[in-house]
């Protein structure tokens, strides 16, 4: 994982370690897309040193995970879908004499 940050004023793209907070013009990329990154012609790419292994989860990560689980468990159950009545199949429009129609309904031969 890496974070891509564009600096439009300097025509530069910076690819570095995963950011800990969001910034304008920043995007998180998976490893495959970080490796195959290309930029517009005339732009410079700065590739910062990437850690060789992902960081270990810290207390903030575990707290965020616990809060997410707690929130999901306390959420109300989704309401059951409302029941609908089934109508009889459409037999086509009532015939109108003296008019030519643009569309016709073709019946299934079976």
SEKOL-477605 format. One record per residue: chain; residue in one letter; z, x, y of N, C-alpha, C in turn. Coordinates in nm, 2 decimals. Example, Ala and Ser with C-alpha at 12.3 -4.5 7.8 and 13.67 -1.06 7.14 Angstrom:
BEGIN
+----+----+--------+--------+---------+--------+---------+----------+--------+--------+---------+
| ch | aa |   n_up | n_east | n_north |  ca_up | ca_east | ca_north |   c_up | c_east | c_north |
+----+----+--------+--------+---------+--------+---------+----------+--------+--------+---------+
|  A |  A |   0.78 |   1.32 |   -0.57 |   0.78 |    1.23 |    -0.45 |   0.78 |   1.32 |   -0.33 |
|  A |  S |   0.71 |   1.28 |   -0.22 |   0.71 |    1.37 |    -0.11 |   0.79 |   1.29 |    0.00 |
+----+----+--------+--------+---------+--------+---------+----------+--------+--------+---------+
***
This chain:
BEGIN
+----+----+--------+--------+---------+--------+---------+----------+--------+--------+---------+
| ch | aa |   n_up | n_east | n_north |  ca_up | ca_east | ca_north |   c_up | c_east | c_north |
+----+----+--------+--------+---------+--------+---------+----------+--------+--------+---------+
|  A |  X |   0.00 |   0.08 |   -0.12 |   0.00 |    0.00 |     0.00 |   0.00 |   0.09 |    0.12 |
|  A |  X |  -0.07 |   0.04 |    0.23 |  -0.08 |    0.11 |     0.35 |  -0.10 |   0.01 |    0.46 |
|  A |  X |  -0.07 |   0.06 |    0.59 |  -0.09 |   -0.02 |     0.70 |  -0.20 |   0.04 |    0.79 |
|  A |  X |  -0.30 |  -0.04 |    0.82 |  -0.41 |    0.00 |     0.91 |  -0.38 |  -0.06 |    1.05 |
|  A |  X |  -0.39 |   0.03 |    1.15 |  -0.37 |    0.00 |     1.28 |  -0.49 |   0.04 |    1.36 |
|  A |  X |  -0.55 |  -0.05 |    1.44 |  -0.66 |   -0.02 |     1.53 |  -0.61 |   0.01 |    1.67 |
|  A |  X |  -0.67 |   0.11 |    1.73 |  -0.65 |    0.14 |     1.87 |  -0.78 |   0.13 |    1.93 |
|  A |  X |  -0.82 |   0.01 |    1.98 |  -0.95 |   -0.01 |     2.03 |  -0.98 |   0.07 |    2.15 |
|  A |  X |  -0.89 |   0.10 |    2.24 |  -0.92 |    0.18 |     2.36 |  -0.96 |   0.32 |    2.33 |
|  A |  X |  -0.92 |   0.37 |    2.21 |  -0.95 |    0.51 |     2.18 |  -1.05 |   0.51 |    2.06 |
|  A |  X |  -1.10 |   0.40 |    2.02 |  -1.19 |    0.39 |     1.90 |  -1.14 |   0.46 |    1.78 |
|  A |  X |  -1.01 |   0.43 |    1.75 |  -0.94 |    0.50 |     1.64 |  -0.88 |   0.40 |    1.55 |
|  A |  X |  -0.88 |   0.43 |    1.42 |  -0.81 |    0.36 |     1.32 |  -0.71 |   0.45 |    1.25 |
|  A |  X |  -0.59 |   0.40 |    1.25 |  -0.48 |    0.49 |     1.19 |  -0.44 |   0.42 |    1.06 |
|  A |  X |  -0.44 |   0.50 |    0.95 |  -0.40 |    0.45 |     0.82 |  -0.28 |   0.53 |    0.77 |
|  A |  X |  -0.17 |   0.46 |    0.75 |  -0.05 |    0.53 |     0.72 |   0.04 |   0.45 |    0.63 |
|  A |  X |   0.17 |   0.49 |    0.61 |   0.26 |    0.42 |     0.52 |   0.28 |   0.27 |    0.57 |
|  A |  X |   0.32 |   0.19 |    0.48 |   0.34 |    0.05 |     0.50 |   0.44 |   0.03 |    0.62 |
|  A |  X |   0.40 |  -0.05 |    0.72 |   0.49 |   -0.07 |     0.83 |   0.61 |  -0.16 |    0.80 |
|  A |  X |   0.72 |  -0.14 |    0.87 |   0.84 |   -0.22 |     0.84 |   0.84 |  -0.34 |    0.93 |
|  A |  X |   0.75 |  -0.35 |    1.03 |   0.75 |   -0.47 |     1.12 |   0.60 |  -0.49 |    1.17 |
|  A |  X |   0.57 |  -0.61 |    1.20 |   0.43 |   -0.65 |     1.24 |   0.40 |  -0.60 |    1.39 |
|  A |  X |   0.28 |  -0.55 |    1.41 |   0.23 |   -0.52 |     1.54 |   0.10 |  -0.58 |    1.56 |
|  A |  X |   0.05 |  -0.60 |    1.68 |  -0.08 |   -0.65 |     1.70 |  -0.18 |  -0.55 |    1.65 |
|  A |  X |  -0.29 |  -0.60 |    1.60 |  -0.40 |   -0.51 |     1.54 |  -0.36 |  -0.43 |    1.42 |
|  A |  X |  -0.26 |  -0.47 |    1.35 |  -0.21 |   -0.40 |     1.23 |  -0.23 |  -0.49 |    1.11 |
|  A |  X |  -0.28 |  -0.43 |    1.00 |  -0.31 |   -0.51 |     0.88 |  -0.26 |  -0.42 |    0.76 |
|  A |  X |  -0.19 |  -0.49 |    0.66 |  -0.15 |   -0.42 |     0.54 |  -0.26 |  -0.43 |    0.44 |
|  A |  X |  -0.28 |  -0.31 |    0.37 |  -0.39 |   -0.30 |     0.28 |  -0.34 |  -0.26 |    0.14 |
|  A |  X |  -0.40 |  -0.30 |    0.03 |  -0.36 |   -0.25 |    -0.10 |  -0.42 |  -0.11 |   -0.11 |
|  A |  X |  -0.38 |  -0.04 |   -0.22 |  -0.42 |    0.10 |    -0.24 |  -0.57 |   0.11 |   -0.25 |
|  A |  X |  -0.64 |   0.02 |   -0.32 |  -0.78 |    0.02 |    -0.34 |  -0.86 |   0.01 |   -0.21 |
|  A |  X |  -0.82 |  -0.08 |   -0.12 |  -0.88 |   -0.10 |     0.01 |  -0.85 |   0.01 |    0.11 |
|  A |  X |  -0.73 |   0.07 |    0.09 |  -0.69 |    0.18 |     0.18 |  -0.78 |   0.30 |    0.15 |
|  A |  X |  -0.81 |   0.33 |    0.02 |  -0.89 |    0.44 |    -0.02 |  -1.03 |   0.42 |    0.02 |
|  A |  X |  -1.08 |   0.30 |    0.02 |  -1.23 |    0.28 |     0.05 |  -1.25 |   0.24 |    0.19 |
|  A |  X |  -1.16 |   0.26 |    0.28 |  -1.17 |    0.22 |     0.42 |  -1.29 |   0.29 |    0.49 |
|  A |  X |  -1.37 |   0.21 |    0.56 |  -1.47 |    0.26 |     0.65 |  -1.45 |   0.20 |    0.78 |
|  A |  X |  -1.49 |   0.27 |    0.89 |  -1.47 |    0.22 |     1.02 |  -1.61 |   0.22 |    1.09 |
|  A |  X |  -1.62 |   0.15 |    1.21 |  -1.75 |    0.14 |     1.28 |  -1.80 |   0.28 |    1.32 |
|  A |  X |  -1.93 |   0.30 |    1.33 |  -1.99 |    0.42 |     1.37 |  -1.93 |   0.47 |    1.51 |
|  A |  X |  -1.89 |   0.59 |    1.52 |  -1.84 |    0.64 |     1.64 |  -1.68 |   0.64 |    1.65 |
|  A |  X |  -1.62 |   0.57 |    1.55 |  -1.48 |    0.57 |     1.55 |  -1.42 |   0.68 |    1.47 |
|  A |  X |  -1.30 |   0.72 |    1.49 |  -1.23 |    0.82 |     1.42 |  -1.12 |   0.76 |    1.33 |
|  A |  X |  -1.10 |   0.81 |    1.21 |  -1.00 |    0.76 |     1.12 |  -0.89 |   0.87 |    1.11 |
|  A |  X |  -0.76 |   0.83 |    1.14 |  -0.65 |    0.92 |     1.12 |  -0.58 |   0.87 |    0.99 |
|  A |  X |  -0.57 |   0.96 |    0.89 |  -0.50 |    0.92 |     0.77 |  -0.37 |   1.00 |    0.77 |
|  A |  X |  -0.26 |   0.93 |    0.78 |  -0.13 |    0.99 |     0.78 |  -0.08 |   1.01 |    0.64 |
|  A |  X |   0.01 |   1.10 |    0.62 |   0.06 |    1.13 |     0.48 |   0.13 |   1.01 |    0.42 |
|  A |  X |   0.09 |   0.98 |    0.30 |   0.14 |    0.86 |     0.23 |   0.24 |   0.91 |    0.13 |
|  A |  X |   0.35 |   0.83 |    0.11 |   0.45 |    0.87 |     0.00 |   0.38 |   0.86 |   -0.13 |
|  A |  X |   0.43 |   0.95 |   -0.22 |   0.37 |    0.95 |    -0.36 |   0.41 |   0.84 |   -0.45 |
|  A |  X |   0.53 |   0.78 |   -0.41 |   0.58 |    0.67 |    -0.49 |   0.63 |   0.56 |   -0.39 |
|  A |  X |   0.63 |   0.44 |   -0.44 |   0.68 |    0.33 |    -0.35 |   0.83 |   0.35 |   -0.32 |
|  A |  X |   0.88 |   0.32 |   -0.20 |   1.02 |    0.33 |    -0.18 |   1.11 |   0.24 |   -0.26 |
|  A |  X |   1.23 |   0.29 |   -0.29 |   1.32 |    0.21 |    -0.37 |   1.37 |   0.09 |   -0.28 |
|  A |  X |   1.40 |  -0.03 |   -0.34 |   1.45 |   -0.14 |    -0.26 |   1.58 |  -0.11 |   -0.20 |
|  A |  X |   1.60 |  -0.15 |   -0.08 |   1.72 |   -0.12 |    -0.01 |   1.80 |  -0.25 |    0.00 |
|  A |  X |   1.92 |  -0.24 |    0.06 |   2.01 |   -0.36 |     0.07 |   1.94 |  -0.48 |    0.15 |
|  A |  X |   1.86 |  -0.44 |    0.25 |   1.79 |   -0.55 |     0.32 |   1.69 |  -0.62 |    0.23 |
|  A |  X |   1.62 |  -0.55 |    0.15 |   1.52 |   -0.61 |     0.06 |   1.59 |  -0.70 |   -0.04 |
|  A |  X |   1.70 |  -0.66 |   -0.10 |   1.78 |   -0.74 |    -0.19 |   1.83 |  -0.87 |   -0.13 |
|  A |  X |   1.88 |  -0.85 |    0.00 |   1.93 |   -0.97 |     0.07 |   1.82 |  -1.07 |    0.10 |
|  A |  X |   1.70 |  -1.02 |    0.14 |   1.59 |   -1.10 |     0.17 |   1.55 |  -1.18 |    0.04 |
|  A |  X |   1.55 |  -1.11 |   -0.07 |   1.52 |   -1.17 |    -0.20 |   1.62 |  -1.28 |   -0.24 |
|  A |  X |   1.75 |  -1.25 |   -0.22 |   1.85 |   -1.35 |    -0.25 |   1.84 |  -1.47 |   -0.16 |
|  A |  X |   1.81 |  -1.45 |   -0.03 |   1.79 |   -1.56 |     0.06 |   1.67 |  -1.65 |    0.02 |
|  A |  X |   1.57 |  -1.59 |   -0.02 |   1.45 |   -1.66 |    -0.06 |   1.47 |  -1.75 |   -0.18 |
|  A |  X |   1.54 |  -1.69 |   -0.28 |   1.58 |   -1.76 |    -0.40 |   1.67 |  -1.88 |   -0.37 |
|  A |  X |   1.77 |  -1.85 |   -0.28 |   1.86 |   -1.96 |    -0.24 |   1.79 |  -2.07 |   -0.17 |
|  A |  X |   1.70 |  -2.04 |   -0.08 |   1.62 |   -2.14 |    -0.01 |   1.54 |  -2.22 |   -0.10 |
|  A |  X |   1.47 |  -2.15 |   -0.20 |   1.39 |   -2.23 |    -0.29 |   1.47 |  -2.32 |   -0.38 |
|  A |  X |   1.59 |  -2.28 |   -0.42 |   1.67 |   -2.36 |    -0.50 |   1.73 |  -2.48 |   -0.43 |
|  A |  X |   1.75 |  -2.47 |   -0.30 |   1.81 |   -2.58 |    -0.22 |   1.70 |  -2.68 |   -0.16 |
|  A |  X |   1.57 |  -2.64 |   -0.18 |   1.47 |   -2.73 |    -0.12 |   1.46 |  -2.86 |   -0.20 |
|  A |  X |   1.44 |  -2.97 |   -0.13 |   1.43 |   -3.10 |    -0.21 |   1.30 |  -3.10 |   -0.30 |
|  A |  X |   1.32 |  -3.17 |   -0.41 |   1.21 |   -3.18 |    -0.50 |   1.09 |  -3.25 |   -0.44 |
|  A |  X |   0.97 |  -3.22 |   -0.46 |   0.85 |   -3.29 |    -0.40 |   0.85 |  -3.43 |   -0.45 |
|  A |  X |   0.81 |  -3.52 |   -0.36 |   0.80 |   -3.66 |    -0.40 |   0.69 |  -3.68 |   -0.50 |
|  A |  X |   0.71 |  -3.78 |   -0.59 |   0.61 |   -3.82 |    -0.69 |   0.49 |  -3.87 |   -0.62 |
|  A |  X |   0.37 |  -3.84 |   -0.67 |   0.25 |   -3.90 |    -0.60 |   0.25 |  -4.05 |   -0.60 |
|  A |  X |   0.20 |  -4.11 |   -0.50 |   0.20 |   -4.25 |    -0.49 |   0.10 |  -4.31 |   -0.59 |
|  A |  X |   0.13 |  -4.42 |   -0.65 |   0.05 |   -4.49 |    -0.75 |  -0.06 |  -4.56 |   -0.67 |
|  A |  X |  -0.18 |  -4.55 |   -0.72 |  -0.29 |   -4.63 |    -0.66 |  -0.35 |  -4.72 |   -0.76 |
|  A |  X |  -0.41 |  -4.83 |   -0.71 |  -0.47 |   -4.93 |    -0.80 |  -0.61 |  -4.89 |   -0.83 |
|  A |  X |  -0.66 |  -4.92 |   -0.95 |  -0.80 |   -4.89 |    -0.98 |  -0.88 |  -5.01 |   -0.96 |
|  A |  X |  -0.99 |  -4.99 |   -0.89 |  -1.08 |   -5.10 |    -0.86 |  -1.19 |  -5.11 |   -0.96 |
|  A |  X |  -1.26 |  -5.22 |   -0.97 |  -1.37 |   -5.24 |    -1.06 |  -1.49 |  -5.15 |   -1.01 |
|  A |  X |  -1.58 |  -5.10 |   -1.10 |  -1.69 |   -5.02 |    -1.06 |  -1.78 |  -5.09 |   -0.96 |
|  A |  X |  -1.84 |  -5.01 |   -0.87 |  -1.93 |   -5.07 |    -0.77 |  -2.06 |  -5.11 |   -0.83 |
|  A |  X |  -2.10 |  -5.23 |   -0.81 |  -2.22 |   -5.29 |    -0.86 |  -2.34 |  -5.27 |   -0.77 |
|  A |  X |  -2.32 |  -5.21 |   -0.66 |  -2.43 |   -5.19 |    -0.56 |  -2.42 |  -5.29 |   -0.45 |
|  A |  X |  -2.50 |  -5.27 |   -0.35 |  -2.49 |   -5.36 |    -0.23 |  -2.57 |  -5.49 |   -0.27 |
|  A |  X |  -2.53 |  -5.59 |   -0.19 |  -2.60 |   -5.72 |    -0.21 |  -2.74 |  -5.70 |   -0.17 |
|  A |  X |  -2.84 |  -5.76 |   -0.24 |  -2.98 |   -5.74 |    -0.20 |  -3.00 |  -5.81 |   -0.06 |
|  A |  X |  -3.08 |  -5.74 |    0.02 |  -3.12 |   -5.80 |     0.15 |  -3.27 |  -5.81 |    0.14 |
|  A |  X |  -3.32 |  -5.93 |    0.16 |  -3.47 |   -5.95 |     0.15 |  -3.53 |  -5.91 |    0.28 |
|  A |  X |  -3.65 |  -5.85 |    0.27 |  -3.73 |   -5.82 |     0.38 |  -3.70 |  -5.68 |    0.45 |
|  A |  X |  -3.61 |  -5.60 |    0.38 |  -3.58 |   -5.47 |     0.44 |  -3.61 |  -5.36 |    0.33 |
|  A |  X |  -3.66 |  -5.25 |    0.38 |  -3.69 |   -5.14 |     0.29 |  -3.57 |  -5.04 |    0.30 |
|  A |  X |  -3.52 |  -5.00 |    0.19 |  -3.40 |   -4.91 |     0.19 |  -3.45 |  -4.77 |    0.17 |
|  A |  X |  -3.37 |  -4.68 |    0.23 |  -3.40 |   -4.53 |     0.22 |  -3.34 |  -4.48 |    0.09 |
|  A |  X |  -3.22 |  -4.53 |    0.06 |  -3.15 |   -4.48 |    -0.06 |  -3.14 |  -4.58 |   -0.17 |
|  A |  X |  -3.14 |  -4.54 |   -0.29 |  -3.12 |   -4.63 |    -0.40 |  -3.02 |  -4.58 |   -0.50 |
|  A |  X |  -2.95 |  -4.67 |   -0.57 |  -2.86 |   -4.62 |    -0.67 |  -2.93 |  -4.62 |   -0.80 |
|  A |  X |  -2.92 |  -4.51 |   -0.87 |  -2.98 |   -4.50 |    -1.00 |  -2.87 |  -4.52 |   -1.11 |
|  A |  X |  -2.89 |  -4.61 |   -1.20 |  -2.79 |   -4.64 |    -1.30 |  -2.80 |  -4.54 |   -1.41 |
|  A |  X |  -2.69 |  -4.51 |   -1.48 |  -2.69 |   -4.42 |    -1.59 |  -2.76 |  -4.49 |   -1.71 |
|  A |  X |  -2.86 |  -4.43 |   -1.78 |  -2.93 |   -4.51 |    -1.88 |  -2.85 |  -4.54 |   -2.00 |
|  A |  X |  -2.74 |  -4.48 |   -2.02 |  -2.66 |   -4.51 |    -2.14 |  -2.58 |  -4.63 |   -2.14 |
+----+----+--------+--------+---------+--------+---------+----------+--------+--------+---------+
***
